[in-house]
């Protein structure tokens, strides 16, 4: 019987109002994992504390998706159930979010992270620039530093890697090239993770869990495989989960995401494409979408080679999805 089941049994036999239980002094901790009803909070002990939300925390509206992995929370620990109650959520510094479906709350995948590690395999599955560009917009909206990890470099020639690295480096994105079989780039990645809170993102099968396991093999994470039939990864990580690094800091493994709608409006999308910035506000028409209007500075920059066709197509695809 796990601790969640024990807590449910104890709670069913007594009143669950936390004010009826003897409490320790409130403590500040970090939510490292969540299930439908429970939250695991790291307060610096060997194991995270199991907690639930105090009933009046979000009194005016539903607290569904209100607390996410990475949130700093204040908890009361209850001796009666070996569990704690989350009584306050502290303000967030950054967020990685995606647009919800109609009628659903905004989905915050991770909060308070420093870095967004966007893992993209070069083979099996193939490199997908469109999803990387969506992640860059999501990271820009949430205040995270973007880092592109090109995995499975042992499967492609160097000439195929160079243009990708040059493009994203020119956009101000740190690019790390990795290969697990020959340990390429792992020491650089390990040093980069030190004393940071970093989020591993990317669609399924690109090697996120494999990278974590190669960097820190004692964690024994389940590693997903790529479906032979579809070429798409199987979803090994079900929900975001945060791990305390032995070198300092945290790393968050997220579910494999095949599609991502950034939490941004179509009107402000162009400001999150860094290479567009020198040309914004100079189009003939105010509120130019940069799609169909004449005398558009962005399209002129595209024609002059100052904006790549690949990135412009990503902008158009994201814009159209936001309008839809």
Secondary structure in CASP SS format (residue, H / E / C, confidence):
PFRMAT SS
TARGET T0000
AUTHOR 0000-0000-0000
METHOD secondary structure of the structure
MODEL  1
X C 1.00
X C 1.00
X H 1.00
X H 1.00
X H 1.00
X H 1.00
X H 1.00
X H 1.00
X H 1.00
X H 1.00
X H 1.00
X H 1.00
X C 1.00
X C 1.00
X C 1.00
X C 1.00
X C 1.00
X H 1.00
X H 1.00
X H 1.00
X C 1.00
X C 1.00
X E 1.00
X C 1.00
X C 1.00
X C 1.00
X E 1.00
X E 1.00
X E 1.00
X E 1.00
X E 1.00
X E 1.00
X E 1.00
X E 1.00
X C 1.00
X C 1.00
X C 1.00
X C 1.00
X E 1.00
X E 1.00
X E 1.00
X E 1.00
X C 1.00
X C 1.00
X C 1.00
X C 1.00
X C 1.00
X C 1.00
X E 1.00
X E 1.00
X E 1.00
X E 1.00
X E 1.00
X C 1.00
X C 1.00
X C 1.00
X C 1.00
X C 1.00
X C 1.00
X C 1.00
X C 1.00
X C 1.00
X C 1.00
X C 1.00
X C 1.00
X C 1.00
X C 1.00
X C 1.00
X C 1.00
X C 1.00
X C 1.00
X E 1.00
X E 1.00
X E 1.00
X E 1.00
X E 1.00
X E 1.00
X E 1.00
X C 1.00
X C 1.00
X C 1.00
X C 1.00
X E 1.00
X E 1.00
X E 1.00
X E 1.00
X E 1.00
X E 1.00
X E 1.00
X C 1.00
X C 1.00
X C 1.00
X C 1.00
X C 1.00
X E 1.00
X E 1.00
X E 1.00
X E 1.00
X C 1.00
X C 1.00
X C 1.00
X C 1.00
X C 1.00
X C 1.00
X C 1.00
X C 1.00
X E 1.00
X E 1.00
X E 1.00
X E 1.00
X E 1.00
X C 1.00
X C 1.00
X C 1.00
X E 1.00
X E 1.00
X E 1.00
X E 1.00
X E 1.00
X E 1.00
X E 1.00
X C 1.00
X C 1.00
X C 1.00
X C 1.00
X C 1.00
X C 1.00
X C 1.00
X H 1.00
X H 1.00
X H 1.00
X H 1.00
X H 1.00
X H 1.00
X H 1.00
X H 1.00
X H 1.00
X H 1.00
X H 1.00
X H 1.00
X H 1.00
X H 1.00
X C 1.00
X C 1.00
X E 1.00
X E 1.00
X E 1.00
X E 1.00
X E 1.00
X E 1.00
X E 1.00
X C 1.00
X H 1.00
X H 1.00
X H 1.00
X C 1.00
X C 1.00
X H 1.00
X H 1.00
X H 1.00
X H 1.00
X H 1.00
X H 1.00
X H 1.00
X H 1.00
X H 1.00
X H 1.00
X H 1.00
X H 1.00
X H 1.00
X C 1.00
X C 1.00
X C 1.00
X E 1.00
X E 1.00
X E 1.00
X E 1.00
X C 1.00
X E 1.00
X C 1.00
X C 1.00
X C 1.00
X C 1.00
X E 1.00
X C 1.00
X H 1.00
X H 1.00
X H 1.00
X H 1.00
X H 1.00
X H 1.00
X H 1.00
X H 1.00
X C 1.00
X C 1.00
X E 1.00
X E 1.00
X E 1.00
X E 1.00
X E 1.00
X E 1.00
X C 1.00
X C 1.00
X C 1.00
X C 1.00
X C 1.00
X C 1.00
X H 1.00
X H 1.00
X H 1.00
X H 1.00
X H 1.00
X H 1.00
X H 1.00
X H 1.00
X C 1.00
X H 1.00
X H 1.00
X H 1.00
X C 1.00
X C 1.00
X C 1.00
X C 1.00
X C 1.00
X C 1.00
X E 1.00
X C 1.00
X C 1.00
X C 1.00
X C 1.00
X C 1.00
X C 1.00
X E 1.00
X C 1.00
X C 1.00
X C 1.00
X C 1.00
X C 1.00
X C 1.00
X C 1.00
X E 1.00
X E 1.00
X E 1.00
X E 1.00
X C 1.00
X C 1.00
X C 1.00
X C 1.00
X E 1.00
X E 1.00
X E 1.00
X E 1.00
X E 1.00
X C 1.00
X C 1.00
X C 1.00
X C 1.00
X C 1.00
X C 1.00
X C 1.00
X C 1.00
X E 1.00
X C 1.00
X C 1.00
X C 1.00
X C 1.00
X C 1.00
X C 1.00
X H 1.00
X H 1.00
X H 1.00
X H 1.00
X C 1.00
X H 1.00
X H 1.00
X H 1.00
X H 1.00
X H 1.00
X H 1.00
X C 1.00
X C 1.00
X C 1.00
X C 1.00
X C 1.00
X C 1.00
X C 1.00
X C 1.00
X C 1.00
X C 1.00
X C 1.00
X C 1.00
X C 1.00
X C 1.00
X C 1.00
X C 1.00
X C 1.00
X H 1.00
X H 1.00
X H 1.00
X H 1.00
X H 1.00
X H 1.00
X H 1.00
X C 1.00
X C 1.00
X C 1.00
X C 1.00
X C 1.00
X H 1.00
X H 1.00
X H 1.00
X H 1.00
X H 1.00
X H 1.00
X H 1.00
X H 1.00
X H 1.00
X H 1.00
X H 1.00
X H 1.00
X H 1.00
X H 1.00
X H 1.00
X C 1.00
END
